[in-house]
Amino acid sequence: MAKEVTLNGNKFSLLGEELKIGAAAPDFTLSANDLSDVSLKDFKGRIVILSTVPSLDTPTCSVETARFNQEAGKLGDKVKVLTVSRDLPFAQSRWCAAQGIENVQTLSDYKNTSFSKDYGVFMEGLCLLARAVFIIDAQGIIRYIQFVEEVSNEPDYKSILDNIKELI
């Protein structure tokens, strides 16, 4: 049975792989705000907090990304925070500029759904990404996974930050 999440109480199946802690993180190619390609390999040797959200233009996604921006500033150069949505790179760039986001890199999965299916976050029927957080260590191994069951809720930041601090 496919993993499910809810959005405002409505159930949605998640398509794609169900990743496991301890497994190698799938590589990906996503679009940066300048339309260049970015892959997981670009962050080799760094710990990656990979946050997936439905859209930066929604209140919860905005609050979450702003919070990660604030936390990223405290974590140092060993950690890179990425927020992925299906928003167009132009919209992501405008949103980051308006919100003063400097410590989180936003990436877009608008070209295809390979990332969202490889990470098991594609919400069938909505074509949006579920709210989830993955921590990938400096060797590319998944060390933490959190799916937010009700997509309109924020993730458990304390759990995420506690797990990051164990890896730094």
KOLVEXKE-832329 format. One line per 10 residues: number of its first residue (from 0); for each residue x, y, z of N, C-alpha, C, O, CB. Coordinates in steps of 0.2 Angstrom, whole numbers, plus 5000, padded with zeros to 4 digits. Glycine has a CB too. Example, Ala and Ser with C-alpha at 12.3 -4.5 7.8 and 13.67 -1.06 7.14 Angstrom:
REM residues 2
0) 5066 4972 5039 5062 4978 5039 5066 4984 5039 5071 4983 5042 5057 4978 5045 ~ 5064 4989 5035 5068 4995 5036 5064 5000 5039 5067 5006 5040 5070 4997 5029 $
REM end
This chain:
REM residues 168
0) 5004 4994 5000 5000 5000 5000 5004 5006 5000 5009 5007 5004 4995 5000 5006 ~ 5003 5011 4996 5006 5017 4995 5006 5021 5002 5001 5021 5005 5004 5021 4989 ~ 5011 5025 5003 5011 5029 5009 5006 5035 5007 5006 5037 5002 5018 5032 5010 ~ 5003 5038 5013 4998 5043 5012 4999 5049 5016 5002 5048 5022 4991 5040 5013 ~ 4997 5055 5014 4997 5061 5018 4991 5064 5017 4987 5062 5013 5003 5065 5016 ~ 4989 5069 5022 4983 5072 5021 4985 5080 5020 4990 5082 5022 4978 5071 5027 ~ 4980 5083 5016 4980 5090 5016 4973 5093 5017 4969 5091 5014 4983 5092 5008 ~ 4973 5097 5023 4967 5099 5025 4962 5093 5026 4956 5094 5025 4963 5104 5021 ~ 4964 5087 5029 4960 5082 5030 4959 5077 5024 4956 5071 5025 4954 5084 5033 ~ 4961 5079 5018 4960 5075 5012 4966 5071 5011 4971 5073 5011 4958 5079 5006 $
10) 4965 5064 5010 4970 5059 5009 4973 5060 5002 4969 5060 4997 4968 5052 5010 ~ 4980 5059 5001 4983 5059 4995 4989 5053 4995 4992 5053 5000 4986 5066 4993 ~ 4989 5049 4990 4994 5044 4990 5001 5047 4988 5000 5052 4983 4992 5038 4985 ~ 5006 5045 4990 5013 5047 4988 5015 5042 4983 5016 5036 4985 5018 5048 4994 ~ 5017 5044 4977 5020 5040 4972 5028 5040 4973 5031 5045 4975 5018 5042 4965 ~ 5031 5034 4971 5038 5034 4971 5041 5029 4976 5037 5025 4980 5041 5040 4972 ~ 5047 5029 4977 5051 5025 4981 5050 5027 4989 5049 5033 4990 5058 5025 4980 ~ 5050 5022 4993 5050 5023 5000 5057 5022 5002 5060 5017 5003 5045 5019 5004 ~ 5060 5028 5004 5068 5028 5006 5068 5025 5013 5064 5026 5017 5071 5035 5005 ~ 5074 5023 5014 5076 5020 5021 5082 5023 5024 5086 5025 5020 5077 5012 5021 $
20) 5082 5024 5030 5087 5027 5034 5093 5022 5033 5092 5016 5034 5086 5028 5041 ~ 5099 5024 5032 5105 5020 5030 5106 5019 5023 5112 5016 5021 5104 5014 5034 ~ 5101 5020 5019 5102 5019 5012 5106 5025 5008 5106 5031 5011 5095 5018 5008 ~ 5109 5024 5003 5112 5029 4999 5106 5034 4996 5101 5031 4994 5116 5027 4993 ~ 5107 5040 4997 5102 5045 4994 5102 5045 4987 5108 5045 4984 5103 5052 4997 ~ 5096 5045 4984 5096 5045 4976 5099 5052 4974 5097 5057 4977 5089 5044 4973 ~ 5103 5052 4969 5105 5058 4966 5099 5061 4962 5094 5058 4961 5111 5057 4961 ~ 5100 5067 4961 5094 5071 4957 5097 5077 4953 5103 5079 4954 5089 5074 4963 ~ 5093 5079 4949 5095 5085 4945 5089 5089 4946 5083 5088 4943 5096 5083 4937 ~ 5090 5095 4949 5084 5100 4950 5087 5107 4947 5092 5108 4945 5083 5101 4957 $
30) 5082 5111 4946 5083 5118 4943 5084 5123 4949 5080 5124 4953 5078 5120 4939 ~ 5090 5127 4948 5091 5132 4953 5088 5138 4951 5085 5138 4945 5099 5134 4953 ~ 5088 5144 4954 5084 5150 4953 5087 5153 4946 5083 5156 4943 5085 5155 4958 ~ 5093 5151 4944 5096 5154 4938 5095 5149 4932 5098 5150 4927 5103 5156 4939 ~ 5091 5144 4933 5089 5139 4929 5095 5134 4927 5094 5129 4923 5087 5142 4922 ~ 5100 5134 4931 5106 5129 4930 5104 5123 4934 5099 5123 4938 5112 5132 4934 ~ 5107 5117 4932 5106 5111 4935 5110 5110 4941 5115 5112 4942 5107 5105 4930 ~ 5106 5107 4946 5110 5106 4953 5108 5099 4955 5103 5096 4954 5107 5111 4958 ~ 5114 5095 4957 5113 5088 4959 5115 5087 4966 5119 5092 4969 5117 5084 4954 ~ 5114 5082 4969 5116 5080 4975 5124 5080 4975 5127 5082 4980 5113 5073 4978 $
40) 5127 5078 4970 5134 5077 4970 5137 5084 4971 5143 5084 4973 5136 5074 4963 ~ 5134 5089 4969 5137 5096 4970 5138 5098 4978 5141 5102 4979 5132 5101 4968 ~ 5135 5094 4982 5136 5095 4989 5140 5089 4993 5139 5089 4999 5129 5095 4993 ~ 5143 5085 4989 5147 5080 4992 5152 5083 4997 5155 5088 4996 5151 5076 4986 ~ 5152 5079 5003 5157 5081 5008 5153 5086 5013 5156 5088 5018 5163 5085 5005 ~ 5147 5088 5012 5143 5092 5016 5137 5088 5019 5134 5084 5015 5141 5098 5013 ~ 5134 5089 5024 5128 5087 5027 5123 5091 5024 5123 5097 5023 5128 5087 5035 ~ 5117 5088 5021 5112 5091 5018 5105 5090 5021 5103 5084 5023 5111 5088 5010 ~ 5102 5096 5023 5095 5095 5025 5091 5097 5019 5091 5102 5016 5094 5101 5031 ~ 5087 5092 5017 5083 5092 5011 5076 5092 5013 5073 5087 5015 5085 5086 5006 $
50) 5073 5098 5012 5066 5100 5014 5062 5100 5008 5063 5104 5003 5066 5106 5018 ~ 5056 5096 5008 5052 5097 5002 5045 5100 5004 5043 5098 5010 5051 5089 4999 ~ 5043 5104 5000 5037 5108 5002 5032 5108 4996 5034 5108 4990 5038 5115 5005 ~ 5026 5109 4997 5021 5110 4991 5022 5116 4987 5023 5116 4981 5014 5110 4993 ~ 5023 5122 4990 5024 5129 4987 5026 5134 4992 5023 5135 4997 5017 5131 4983 ~ 5031 5138 4990 5034 5143 4994 5029 5148 4996 5029 5152 5000 5040 5146 4992 ~ 5024 5149 4991 5019 5154 4991 5013 5152 4996 5007 5155 4996 5016 5155 4985 ~ 5014 5147 5000 5009 5146 5005 5011 5147 5012 5017 5147 5013 5007 5138 5005 ~ 5007 5149 5017 5009 5151 5024 5014 5146 5027 5019 5148 5030 5003 5152 5028 ~ 5012 5140 5027 5016 5135 5031 5023 5134 5028 5028 5134 5031 5013 5128 5032 $
60) 5023 5134 5021 5030 5133 5018 5034 5139 5019 5040 5138 5019 5028 5132 5010 ~ 5031 5145 5019 5035 5151 5020 5038 5151 5027 5044 5153 5027 5030 5157 5019 ~ 5034 5149 5032 5036 5149 5039 5042 5144 5039 5047 5145 5042 5031 5148 5044 ~ 5041 5138 5036 5046 5133 5037 5053 5135 5034 5058 5134 5037 5043 5126 5034 ~ 5052 5138 5028 5058 5139 5024 5062 5145 5028 5068 5145 5028 5057 5141 5017 ~ 5058 5150 5030 5061 5155 5034 5065 5153 5041 5070 5155 5043 5056 5161 5036 ~ 5061 5148 5044 5064 5145 5050 5071 5141 5048 5076 5142 5052 5059 5140 5053 ~ 5071 5137 5043 5077 5134 5041 5082 5139 5039 5088 5138 5040 5075 5129 5035 ~ 5080 5144 5036 5085 5150 5034 5089 5152 5040 5095 5153 5040 5082 5155 5030 ~ 5085 5153 5045 5087 5156 5052 5092 5151 5055 5097 5152 5057 5082 5157 5057 $
70) 5090 5144 5055 5094 5139 5058 5100 5138 5054 5106 5136 5057 5090 5132 5059 ~ 5100 5138 5047 5106 5137 5043 5111 5142 5045 5117 5140 5044 5104 5137 5036 ~ 5109 5148 5046 5114 5153 5048 5118 5151 5054 5124 5153 5055 5111 5159 5049 ~ 5116 5147 5058 5119 5144 5065 5123 5138 5064 5127 5136 5068 5114 5143 5070 ~ 5122 5134 5058 5124 5127 5058 5131 5127 5054 5135 5122 5055 5120 5123 5054 ~ 5133 5133 5051 5140 5133 5048 5141 5130 5041 5136 5128 5038 5145 5129 5053 ~ 5147 5130 5039 5148 5128 5032 5147 5121 5030 5147 5118 5025 5155 5130 5030 ~ 5147 5116 5036 5147 5109 5035 5140 5107 5033 5139 5101 5030 5149 5106 5041 ~ 5135 5111 5034 5128 5109 5032 5125 5114 5027 5126 5120 5027 5124 5110 5039 ~ 5122 5111 5022 5118 5114 5017 5111 5113 5017 5109 5107 5018 5121 5113 5010 $
80) 5107 5118 5017 5100 5117 5018 5097 5119 5011 5098 5124 5008 5097 5122 5023 ~ 5093 5114 5008 5090 5114 5002 5082 5114 5003 5080 5109 5006 5092 5109 4997 ~ 5078 5118 5000 5071 5117 5000 5069 5116 4993 5071 5120 4988 5068 5124 5003 ~ 5065 5111 4992 5063 5109 4985 5055 5109 4984 5052 5107 4989 5065 5102 4983 ~ 5053 5112 4979 5046 5113 4977 5045 5112 4970 5050 5112 4966 5042 5119 4980 ~ 5039 5112 4968 5038 5112 4960 5036 5119 4958 5035 5120 4952 5032 5108 4959 ~ 5037 5124 4962 5037 5131 4960 5042 5133 4955 5047 5130 4955 5038 5136 4966 ~ 5040 5137 4950 5045 5139 4945 5051 5142 4948 5050 5146 4953 5042 5143 4940 ~ 5057 5142 4945 5063 5145 4948 5062 5153 4949 5065 5156 4953 5069 5143 4944 ~ 5058 5156 4944 5057 5163 4944 5053 5165 4950 5055 5170 4954 5054 5165 4938 $
90) 5048 5161 4952 5044 5162 4958 5048 5161 4964 5048 5165 4969 5038 5158 4958 ~ 5052 5156 4964 5057 5154 4970 5061 5160 4971 5062 5162 4977 5061 5148 4969 ~ 5064 5163 4966 5069 5168 4966 5066 5175 4969 5068 5178 4974 5072 5170 4960 ~ 5060 5176 4967 5056 5182 4969 5054 5181 4976 5055 5186 4980 5050 5183 4965 ~ 5052 5175 4978 5050 5174 4985 5056 5175 4990 5056 5178 4995 5047 5167 4986 ~ 5062 5172 4988 5068 5172 4992 5070 5180 4993 5072 5182 4998 5074 5168 4989 ~ 5070 5183 4988 5072 5191 4988 5067 5194 4993 5069 5198 4997 5072 5194 4981 ~ 5060 5193 4992 5055 5196 4996 5056 5195 5004 5055 5199 5008 5048 5195 4994 ~ 5058 5188 5005 5058 5186 5012 5065 5187 5015 5066 5185 5021 5056 5179 5012 ~ 5070 5189 5011 5077 5189 5014 5080 5183 5015 5084 5182 5020 5077 5193 5020 $
100) 5079 5178 5011 5082 5171 5012 5089 5171 5009 5089 5171 5003 5077 5165 5008 ~ 5094 5169 5013 5101 5169 5010 5104 5163 5012 5109 5161 5009 5104 5175 5013 ~ 5102 5159 5017 5105 5153 5019 5102 5147 5017 5105 5141 5018 5105 5153 5027 ~ 5097 5147 5014 5093 5141 5011 5094 5142 5003 5092 5147 5000 5086 5140 5013 ~ 5095 5136 5000 5095 5136 4992 5088 5133 4990 5087 5127 4992 5101 5133 4989 ~ 5084 5137 4987 5078 5134 4984 5079 5131 4977 5083 5134 4973 5073 5139 4984 ~ 5076 5125 4976 5077 5121 4970 5070 5119 4967 5066 5118 4971 5082 5115 4971 ~ 5070 5119 4961 5063 5117 4958 5063 5110 4954 5068 5108 4951 5061 5122 4953 ~ 5058 5106 4955 5057 5100 4952 5051 5101 4947 5047 5096 4945 5055 5094 4957 ~ 5051 5107 4943 5046 5108 4939 5047 5105 4932 5042 5103 4928 5046 5116 4937 $
110) 5053 5103 4930 5054 5100 4923 5051 5093 4923 5049 5091 4917 5061 5100 4922 ~ 5052 5089 4928 5049 5082 4928 5048 5080 4935 5049 5084 4940 5054 5077 4924 ~ 5046 5074 4936 5044 5071 4943 5049 5066 4945 5048 5063 4950 5037 5069 4943 ~ 5055 5066 4942 5060 5061 4944 5062 5062 4951 5063 5057 4955 5066 5061 4939 ~ 5064 5068 4953 5066 5069 4960 5060 5067 4965 5061 5063 4970 5068 5076 4961 ~ 5054 5070 4964 5049 5068 4969 5047 5061 4969 5045 5059 4974 5043 5072 4966 ~ 5048 5057 4964 5046 5050 4964 5052 5046 4967 5051 5041 4970 5045 5048 4957 ~ 5058 5048 4965 5064 5045 4969 5064 5046 4976 5066 5041 4980 5070 5048 4966 ~ 5061 5051 4979 5061 5053 4986 5054 5051 4989 5053 5052 4995 5063 5060 4987 ~ 5049 5049 4985 5043 5047 4987 5039 5052 4990 5035 5051 4995 5044 5041 4992 $
120) 5039 5058 4987 5036 5064 4990 5030 5067 4985 5028 5072 4986 5040 5069 4992 ~ 5029 5063 4979 5025 5066 4974 5017 5064 4976 5015 5059 4977 5026 5063 4967 ~ 5014 5070 4977 5006 5069 4979 5002 5068 4973 5001 5072 4969 5004 5075 4983 ~ 5000 5062 4973 4996 5060 4967 4989 5064 4967 4986 5065 4972 4994 5052 4967 ~ 4988 5066 4961 4982 5070 4960 4983 5078 4961 4979 5082 4958 4977 5068 4965 ~ 4988 5080 4965 4989 5087 4966 4995 5089 4962 4996 5095 4960 4990 5089 4973 ~ 5000 5084 4960 5006 5086 4957 5010 5091 4961 5014 5095 4958 5005 5089 4950 ~ 5010 5090 4967 5014 5094 4972 5018 5089 4976 5017 5083 4976 5009 5099 4976 ~ 5023 5092 4980 5027 5088 4984 5024 5088 4991 5022 5093 4993 5034 5091 4984 ~ 5025 5083 4994 5023 5082 5001 5028 5086 5006 5033 5087 5003 5022 5075 5004 $
130) 5026 5088 5012 5031 5091 5016 5035 5085 5020 5032 5081 5023 5027 5095 5022 ~ 5041 5085 5018 5046 5080 5021 5052 5083 5022 5054 5088 5019 5046 5074 5017 ~ 5056 5080 5027 5063 5082 5028 5068 5076 5028 5066 5071 5031 5064 5086 5034 ~ 5073 5076 5024 5078 5071 5024 5085 5074 5026 5086 5080 5024 5079 5068 5017 ~ 5088 5070 5030 5095 5073 5032 5100 5068 5028 5099 5061 5030 5096 5073 5040 ~ 5104 5070 5025 5109 5066 5021 5116 5068 5023 5118 5074 5023 5109 5067 5013 ~ 5120 5063 5025 5127 5064 5028 5132 5066 5023 5130 5066 5017 5129 5058 5032 ~ 5138 5068 5025 5143 5070 5020 5145 5064 5015 5148 5066 5010 5149 5072 5024 ~ 5143 5058 5017 5145 5053 5012 5139 5051 5008 5139 5046 5004 5147 5046 5016 ~ 5133 5054 5008 5128 5053 5004 5123 5048 5007 5119 5045 5003 5130 5051 4997 $
140) 5123 5047 5013 5119 5042 5016 5113 5045 5020 5114 5050 5023 5123 5037 5021 ~ 5107 5042 5019 5101 5045 5022 5102 5044 5030 5102 5038 5032 5094 5043 5019 ~ 5101 5049 5034 5102 5048 5041 5096 5049 5045 5095 5048 5051 5108 5052 5044 ~ 5091 5052 5042 5085 5055 5045 5079 5056 5040 5081 5058 5034 5086 5061 5049 ~ 5073 5054 5041 5068 5055 5037 5062 5057 5041 5060 5054 5046 5066 5049 5032 ~ 5058 5062 5039 5052 5065 5043 5047 5066 5037 5048 5071 5034 5054 5070 5048 ~ 5041 5063 5037 5036 5065 5033 5031 5068 5038 5029 5066 5043 5032 5059 5029 ~ 5028 5074 5036 5023 5077 5040 5016 5075 5037 5014 5076 5032 5023 5085 5039 ~ 5013 5071 5042 5007 5067 5039 5001 5072 5037 4998 5071 5032 5004 5063 5045 ~ 5000 5078 5040 4996 5083 5038 5000 5089 5035 5003 5092 5039 4991 5086 5044 $
150) 5000 5089 5028 5004 5093 5025 5004 5101 5027 5008 5104 5026 5003 5092 5017 ~ 4998 5103 5029 4997 5110 5031 5001 5111 5038 5001 5117 5040 4990 5111 5032 ~ 5004 5106 5041 5007 5107 5048 5015 5108 5046 5017 5106 5041 5006 5101 5052 ~ 5018 5111 5051 5025 5112 5051 5029 5105 5053 5026 5101 5057 5028 5118 5055 ~ 5035 5104 5051 5039 5098 5053 5041 5099 5061 5040 5105 5063 5045 5097 5049 ~ 5043 5094 5063 5046 5094 5070 5053 5096 5070 5058 5093 5069 5046 5087 5074 ~ 5054 5103 5071 5061 5106 5070 5066 5103 5075 5072 5102 5073 5060 5114 5070 ~ 5064 5102 5081 5068 5100 5087 5071 5093 5085 5077 5093 5085 5064 5100 5093 ~ 5067 5089 5082 5070 5082 5080 5075 5083 5075 5080 5080 5075 5064 5078 5078 ~ 5073 5087 5070 5078 5088 5064 5084 5091 5067 5090 5088 5065 5075 5093 5059 $
160) 5084 5096 5071 5090 5100 5073 5094 5095 5078 5100 5095 5077 5088 5106 5076 ~ 5091 5091 5082 5094 5087 5086 5098 5081 5082 5104 5080 5084 5089 5083 5091 ~ 5095 5079 5077 5098 5074 5072 5104 5077 5068 5109 5074 5067 5093 5071 5067 ~ 5104 5083 5066 5109 5087 5063 5115 5088 5067 5121 5086 5066 5107 5094 5060 ~ 5114 5090 5074 5119 5091 5078 5123 5085 5080 5129 5085 5081 5116 5094 5085 ~ 5120 5079 5079 5124 5073 5080 5128 5071 5075 5133 5068 5076 5119 5067 5081 ~ 5127 5074 5069 5131 5073 5063 5137 5078 5062 5142 5077 5059 5127 5073 5057 ~ 5136 5084 5065 5141 5089 5064 5147 5088 5068 5152 5092 5068 5138 5096 5066 $
REM end
